[in-house]
Amino acid sequence: MTAMRELLFEIGAEEIPAGYIEPALASMAARAARKLEELGLAYEGMQTFGTPRRLTLAVRALQDRQQDRRVEYIGPSKAAGVDTDGRMSKAATGFARSHGLKAEDLQVVTTAKGDYLMAVEDIKGLETRALLPELLESLVREIVFPKSMRWANTNLVFARPIQWLLALYDGEVLPLAIENIPCGNISHGHRFHAPEPFTVDGLDSYLQGLAARFVVVDPVQRREQVVVAVNSAVQQQVPVVGAQAVLHEGLLATVTNLVEHPYPICGRFDEKFLQLPSEALVTSMREHQKYFPVVNADGDLLPYFVAVNNTNIVDQALAASGHERVLRARLEDGLFFFNEDRKRPLAERSPELDGIVFQQKLGTMREKMERITALAVYLARKLAPGQEEIVGRAAQLAKADLLTSMVGEFPSLQGIMGRVYAGCDGESEAVALAIEEHYLPLRAGGVVPSSLPGALIGLADRMDTLVGCFAIGEKPTGNKDAFGLRRQALGLINIIRRQGLTVSLRELAQTALAQYSNLSGADEHCLKDLLAFIRLRFENEQIAEGRPQDVVDAATAARFDDIRDCILRIEALLEAQKEENFRILAASFKRIRNIVKSNRATEIRPELFTEDAEKALFAALGESQQKSRPFLAAAQYRQALVTMLLIKEPVDRFFDQVMVMADDPQQRQNRLNMLTALMAMILEVADISRISVEEH
């Protein structure tokens, strides 16, 4: 029985950027698990730890050696390998030689295809200790960072220069050096509070040694300490009842990976800066300085903030004043920009969008604004009669804040500052809100516009970008997606879904394309590619939400133009597939599709019927069409499917008693047409031939 050992591997480096740490740890764990599995080495548990100065992998109860194993290789057939006199052919001897054997060592094995020659190789398992150096070096070299660097005269690329390597297996140092950096049993504590090296003999001593040297190496534990420290600083130093820090998840993740041990500092700023929009204040603190804002019990910003340092500064007042001085400079700039921006209304800025190029072949932002306005008003006429004026006005102003100093300084405030400045200019609340919301959602799963005008402008904006880029050949390829078209398509899908809009994607794309005067050469192929691109995003999202792939495929294969309609058909299929009759009909539908093939004619001549079964199917088809028609018109697809299921038994009888491919060409065509008409009726809901009846 093989013994189980512990592996501890630490990469010590100069400060790694905060955003790199979690992906790097996840990559280390995934790659290590895969490599251990490939080597046939079992283990009981795996953990990763990380701080700005270290990435660590720990594997508990790792198998001490590989199992011995026997590998069998099937070679040429016995007939090809052995002649009638029992001599081995060149094929047999060559096969044996390729596996280090003599021809007479080959065995004969009987398979489903007959007798074959087989080579058997006994492979002795290697000790884990001998396998780990190569595995660990590959881990170091294969971690991918957003940006990497080389240093000194090494060929190694890494996020930051590696300073030390710790590699212990069963408490002993592994014989490994990477680019002249030898592995040892030495780690290092906090850079400033405990910089001296210390010896490690295993995971427990590693964790205890770091904890004693002011390093919280577990990111989860360190995050909890950040939360406690920030809240404690607010409670102790902000003299407002109910005051609390705004613990933004993204900022928490960043701060957690900026420090090895959190030391909070609470500071304040002049109340005059509270006249800035709260979003501008928070952005300045959060994005630029990594400070946590503080609010009162009602959620209103207070003139306080909390910074988290990596060192414990004895003079807290001095430390706070340093943070306050840096933030004050930022806020002074912000207040100046805000006051200067308000001197000119957004409406005056819109014409100046001519100075911003949207895309070289697609024109300026002013041209884009005009196209969006026309497309959004077109949508408003169809979906929001009476709101055309609001939609048109908001669309004309939607991009104007790109020319403001505040957005120039804080790009993440685009749309938000548009809303604020529109309010200052006296625009209606509906117009101001639509300006902000047309950018939503900002990311997958994000908040979508709450107002219909904002949603319509958002749809127009996204479709304009999608159509334009596809028309000039700027389609996403692999990891390249310069204009974020995948995100644009997902945003478009989710706006339609959350607002419950009935929109023809083809009509919307055609109308958007018509706004481009310089793209008149774009053809139907461009639109087809775009709709296929959106369809794929929709299908992936549906599957990610837990809907079976075959059901999603069945709905979209029938047609994909109206997202709301497609979702209704998916939901109807999910209900209908619980019925036994549906599964049987789905199986029959596959058969119908195979028989019909390319036939599209649906004209049926009853006078050509000769069998009772085909007469019965014709009658059932007519009844089913009549009953399902009003349900289909009302998009009540579940009820429509219920009426269609009544045709199951006549279909079964038809296939049992009728020869579709009759010798008489008229009879044959007539029967094909009837099956085609039946197929067309069901395709009004879905292509149920795609549903895996065995799985449901």
N, C-alpha and C positions, 0 to 999 in steps of 0.2 A: 504493500500500500504506500503510495507516494506521500511525502510530508508536505505540509502547507506552510509557506513562509510569507514574510512581509516585505513589500517593496516601497521605498520612499525616494522620491526624485524631486529635487528643487532646482529651478533655474533662477539664479540671482542676477539682477540686472540694474542698470540705471533706471530712473523713474519712467515707467511705462505709462503712456497716456491712458486716462481713466476709461475711455470708451473701448480700449483694446482688450481689457483684462477679461471680462466675462466671455466674449467670443473665443479668446485664446484658451481659456480653461475648458470651455465646452469642446473645442477642437481637440485638445489634449486627451480628454476623457474618451471621446468618440473614437479617435484614432488608436488609442491604447487598447480599448476594448476590442476593436476589429483585429488588431495585430495579434493580441493574445488568443483570440478565437482561431485565427488562421494558423497559429503555432500549436493549437490543441492544448492550451494551458488554461485550466479552470481557476477560478478565484471566487471568493465569497463576497467581496465588496470593494468598491472603488470610490475615492473622494478626491476632490480638487480643492486647493486653497490658493488664495492670491491676494497680493497687495501691490502697490505701485512698484515695489522692489523685488517681487518674487512671483513665480508661477510654480505651483507644487502639485504633484500627483502622488497619491498614496493608494496602494493596492493591498488589501488584507487577504490573508490566507491564500496566497498564490501557490499553485501546484509546483512542486520542487523539480519535476522533470516531466518530459513528454512520455506518454504511454508508448510502449513498443507497438508497432502495428504491421499488419500484413497488407500489401497492396497487390491487387490482381489486375493484369493488363490483358485484354483480349486482342489477339493478333489475327493473322490470316486464317481462313477456313482450313479445316484439315485437308480437304481436297486440294487446295492450292499449296499447302505446306508440306504434304507428304505424298510421294508418288506411289505407284502401284507396288513398287519393290520395297516400300518402307523407308526410302531415303528422304532426307530433309531437303526441301527446295531452297533456292537462294532467298526467297521471301521469308522462309522460316528461320534460316540462319541469320539473316539480317535483323529480323525482329528480335531474336534471342540476344544478339550482340548489342543491340540498342539498350538492353536492360541489364547488361553485364553478365549474361548467362551463356551457356553452351546450348546448342540446339537440342541435345538429348535431355536437357533439364526442363524443356517445355512440357506442359501438361495438355491433355485434351479435355475440353469441357463441352457439355451438351447445352445448347441454348435453344431459344424458340426458333432460331433460323437454321439450326443444325449444329454439327460438331465444329468447334474452333480450337485453335491453339491458344494456350494461355501461359503468360509468364507470371510467376509469383515472386514478389520481392519482400523480404523481411527487413523492415526498417527499425533500427534501434532508436528509441527516444533519447533526445539530448537533454542534458541538465539545463534547467531554467537559467542558472547563473551564466552559462555560456551564451545563451540566446539574448539576454537582456541588453548588453552593451549596444548591439546593432539596433535593437528596437528603440532604445532611449535616444540614440543619436538621430534616428529617423524622426522621432517626435519633435526634437529641437529644430531640425531642418525643414519640417513640413508645416509648421504652424504658419498660417497666412495672416498677415496684418494689413490694414488699409494702406499703411506706408511702412516700409522697412528701410534699414540702413546697413552699410558696411562700415567697419572701423579698423584702424591700424592696417595690417597687411593680410587680414583674413578674407576668406571667400564666403564666410557665413553671413547670411542676411537675417536680421532680427529687428524687432521694434526698437530696441535700444541696446547699447553694448552690454554683453554678458560679462559679469564680474566674478561669479563663482558658480560651481556646480556641485550639488550634493547628491550622491547616489548610493543608497544603502540597500542591500538585499540580505535579509536575515541578520541585520546588524553589522554586516561587513561591507566595506567599500568595494564597489564594482570597478574592474579595470577598464576605465573609459576616459579618454581625453578628446575634447572637441575643439579643433582649431587651437591646439596648445593650451587649452584650459582643462586642467585635470579635475576629475571628480574626486571628492573627498567626503569627510564626515563633519565638515565645518559649515555652520550657517552664521548669519549676522542678525543682530537685533535692530532696534530703531536707529536710524542714521545719526540722530543727534543725542538722544537720551541714553542709548546703550550701543555704541558703534563697534565695540570690541567683538571679535569672533567667539563662538562657543561650540563645543563638541556635541554631536548628536549620535545616539546609538539606536534610535528607532522613532516611530511616530509619536509615542507618548512623550519622550524626552524632547522631541522637536516642538510639539505644541506647548509643553510646559516651559521650555527654554525661551520661546518667543514671547509667551504671555508675561514671563518675568522680566522681559526686556522691552516692554511697551509696544508690542506688536500683536494686534488682534488679526490673526491670519485667516480666520474663517469669514468670508464676505457676508454671510447671513448674520453672524453674531455681530460683526462690525456695523452693519446697517442698523441693527437693533440698538447698538450703543449710540449711533449718530442720532437716532430718533429721541432716545432718552436724554441725551446731552442737550440737544436743541430745545426740547420742551422744558427742561430744567432751567436753562439759561433764561427763557422767556418768563417763567414763573418767578424767578429770583430777581430779575432786573427790569421788567416792564411794569410800571406802576398803574396798570389798567386792569380792572376786574374782568375776567373772561378772555383776556388776551391769549392768543395762541399762534404758533408758527404755521405757515402754509407749507405742508410737507409734500411738495410736488414729487411724484414718483421718479420722473426723469432726473430731477436734481438730486434726489436721494441716492439714486444709483451712481451718479457722477461723483458726488461728494464721498460716498462710501469707498470709491476706488481712487480717490485723491489722497487719502490719508492711511497711515498704518495704525494710528490711534486717534480718535476724535477729541479735540479740545475746543469747545464752543466759546465764542466771543460775542456778546450782545452789544450792538451799537445803535446810534440813532442819527437821524438827519433832520434838517430844518423843515418845519411844517409847511413852508411856502411851496415845497415840491409836491405837496398833496394836490395842488391844482392841476398837475399833470394827469392825464387819463391813467386810471389804475393799471391798465395793461402795459402802458409805457414804463411806469414805475417798476412793476414786477419784472418786466423783460430786462430792464437795465440791471436790476439786482440779480436775477436768476441766471440769465444767459451770459452776461459779461463778467460778473463778479462771483457767481456761484454762492450768493447769499440767500437765506430763507427770509421771505417777507413775513411781517407780523400783522395780524388783523384783530379787530375787537370781536365781541360776541355776535355782532350783527354781520360780520364779514367785511367791514370797512377797513381799509388799510390804515395802519398806525405808523407814525414816523420812527419805526424801529426795524431792525433786521438782526439776523444771527449769521455770523460767519463761523466756519469750522476749520480750525487750524490743524496742522500735523504736529505741532510742537506746543508744549505747555509753557506759556509765557507768564512769568511771575507777575509782572506789572500789567494787569488786565486793562487798566485805564489807558496805558500807552498803546497796547495792542488794539484796543477799540478805536482810539483816535486815528491810528494808521488806516484802518478799514474805512472809517468815516471820511477821511480826507480823499481817498481814492473814489469812493462812491459819490461824494459831493461834486467832484469834477465831472463825473458822468451825468449826474442829474442837472448840473448847471447847463451843460450842453443840451440836454434833452429839453429843459425849460426854454432855452433860447430858441431851439428849433421849433418848438410848439408855438411859441408866440409869433415867430416870423412866418410860419406856415399859415397861420390864421389871417394874415394880412391879405391873402388872395384866396378867393373862393375856388372850389374845385372846378366849377364850370369854366373858369378862365384858363385852367391848366390843361383841360382835355385836348385843345388843339395842339398843344406842345408835345403831345405823345408822338408826333411826327419825328421827334428826335430820338426815339427809342426803337431799335430794330427788333421786331419779334423773331423773324427768321429771314435770312437773306432772300430766299425765293418766295417768301410769303408776306413780305412787306413789313410795315411799321406797326407799332402798337396802336396808332391812331386808326390805321386801316382795319386792324383786328377789332378795335372798339366799334367801328361802324358796322362791321360784319356781325358782331355779337348782338348789337342793337337790333339790326334787321331780323336776325334769327330768333331772338328772344321775343320780339313783338309778334312774329309769326306764331310762335308757340302760345303766346298769351291769347291771341285771337281764337285759337283752337281749344285751349284748356282753361283760360281765365278771362272770359269776356268781361269787359268793364275795367280790367286792370292794365290795359295796354299802355296807358299814359305813365303809370307808376313804373312798369317794367322798362319802358323806353327811356325814361329819365334816369333811372338807376343804372341801366346799362351804359348810358353815355358818360356817367361819372365813375363807373366801376373801377377803371384803371388809373384815374387821375391822381390818386395818392402815391403812385409810383414816382411822381415828380416832386414829392415833398421831402424835406430834409429829414423828418422823423423816420420815414420809411427807408430813406437812404442810409440812415444810421442803424436802424433796426428793421431789416427786411422782413422778419417774422410778423411785423405789425401791419403788413399790407392788408387792406380790407378793414381791419380794426380802426386804423387811423382814418380811412375813408368814411367809415360810419361817424366817427367823432367829428371830423371836419364838416361833413354834410349837415350834422346837427347844428354846428356853429354857423353854417351858412343859411340856416332857416329852411333846409329841405325837410320834407315830411318824414315822420318816423318810419313809414313803410319804405321809402326810398333809401334812407340811411341804413336800415336793417338789411335790405337786399344787397347793398354794396358790400357789407361785411360778409353776408352769408353765401354769396356766390362762389367764394373760395372753398366752402365746405363740401364734402369732408376733406380734411387735410391729409388723412392717411386711411389705410384699410381699417374698417370698423369704427372710424371716427364719427363725430356728430355731423349730421346732415342738416341742410337748411330747414328752419322751422316755418319759414314763410314761403308762399307759392312764388312771389316775384323773385326771391333769392334763388329758389330752385330752378326756375326757368332760365335765368341768366347763367346759372351754373351749368345747366345742360348745354346752352348755346356756346358758352366758352369752351367746354370740353369737346363738343362735337366739332367746333371750328378747328381746334388744334388737331384732333384725330384725322379729320378729312384732309386738311392741308398737308400734314406730314405724310399720310399714305399716298396722296396724289403726287408728291415730289420724290417718293421712294424712300422716305426716312422712316422705315419700319423698324421696330425693335428686332435685334438679332442677338441670340445668346444673352450675354450679360450687358450688351449695349442697348441703352434706352435713353438717349440724350434728352428727350422731351418728356420723359416719364409717362409714356403713352399707356403702359399697363395700369399705372395709378389713375390716369385720366379716365380710362375705360371703366375701371372699378368704381370710381366716383360717379360716373354717369349712371351706371347700373344701380347703385345704391340710392341715388337721388330719386330715380324712377320708382324703385321698390318702396322706399320709406314714405314717399308722397302718394303712392298708389296711383300713379299717372298712367293713362293709356296713350302711349306714344308709338308711332310707327318709326322704327329706327331707320328703315330705308328712306322713308320720306324726309325724315330729319336730316339724314346724311346728304340726300340729293339737294335739299334746300340749302344746306350749309355749303356744298360744293358750288352751287350756283352763285354764291356771294363772291367767289374768287374770280374776278374778271380775267386773271392771267392764267387760269388753270382750265380753260375750256377744252383742252386736249385730254383731260383725265377721262377715262372710260369706265364702262360697267365693271371691268375687272378690278379696278381700284375699290369700288364700293363693295364688291363681293369679298375682297380680301379684308376690308375693314369690318364688315359684318361678321365674318368668320372669326376675326380677332376678338371682337366683343363677345361673340357667342362662347368662345373658349374661356374667356375670363368668367362669364356667367356660369358655365358648367363647373369650372373649378371651384367657384365660390359655393355653389349648391352642394357639391360633393363634400367640401370642407365643413359645411354645416350639418353633415350627417345624412344627406339624402343619397340613396343608392345610385351608383353611376349608371346602371342600365335603365333605371326609371328616368333619370335626367336626359340620357341619350335619346330615349324613346320620345320624349316631349320635344326636344330641340330638333330632332331629325325630321319630324313632321313639318315643323315650320319654326322659324325664330325671327320674329320681327317686333312683336309686342311683348315686352318683358313681363308685364303684369299678367297677360293672357297665358304666357308660358308657365308662370308659377302656378296659376289656377289649374292648368292641365297636369302639372307634376303632382299637386295635392290630390287631384281626382284619381290619378293612377295609384298613388300610395294607398288610397282607400279601396279602390277597385281590386287591386291585386290580392287582397285578403280573401276574395271570393274564389272558390274552386272553379266555377265556370270561366272566370277570367283567365286563369292559368291554362285551361284547356283551349280556350279561344286563341290565346297568344301562341300556343303551339301550332294550331291550325293556320294562324295568320302567317307564320313563317313558311308553311307549305304553300299558301296562296301566293306569297311574294315570289317564291321560287318558280311556281308554275306560270304566273302572269308575266314575269320578267319585264320586257320593255313595252308591253301592250298598254295603251292609254285610252283606247276606245271604251265607252261605257253604254253604248246603245244596245238595248236588249230587245229581241224579237220573240215574244211569247209563243208565236205560232210555230217556231222551230223546236219547241220543247217536245221530247218523246218520253221522258222518264218522270214518274211522279215525284222523285226526289228533287229534280231541278225545278219543277213547278212549285213545290213546297218552299224551296229556298228563295225563289223569286217572290213569292207572296210574303215570306218572312222579311226579306230585304225591304220590300216596299213599306211594310208596316213599321219596321225599325227606322227607316229613313223619315217617315212621317212623324213618328213619335219623338225622335231625337232632334229634329230640325228646330223646334222652339227652344229646346234646352241649349243647343249649340249657339243659337242667336243670342241667348242671354248669358253666354259663357258659364252655364251651369253644367260643367263637364262631368261631374260625378253622376248626375241624373241621366245625362246623355249616355254614359257608359252602361248604366243599368239597363236602358232600353236596348242597347246594342248587344248585351249579353244574351238577350232572348234568341239571338240568331245562332247560338252555339249548336243546339241540337240539329236544326236543319242543315248546318254546314257539315256536321259529322255524317248525317245520312247521305248528303250529296257525295262526299268523298267515298263512302262505302258502296254506293249504288250506281254512280255515274262515271263514265270514262270521259274526262275533260278533253283529252286530245283525240277526239273521234276522227274516224276516217273522212267523214263528210266535212269539207272545209267550212261550210256555213254553220253547221252545228258546233264545230270546234271553236270558231270565232265567237259565236253567241255565248258559249259557256265561259270562254275567257273574258268576254265583256262583263258578264254578270259577276265574276270573281273580282274583276277590276273595279266595278261599281261598289262592291262590298268593301274592298280595300280602301277606296277613296273615302267612304263614309267613316271608317275607323280612323283613317289618317287625319280627319278633322280634329281628332283629339291627340293621337300619338301613333308612332310607328311601333306597335306593340311586339313586332317581331324581334326587337332589340332587347326585350325583357327576358332575363334568364329565369324561366319558369321553375327550373330545378332548385333555385335558391330561395324561393318565396313560398 
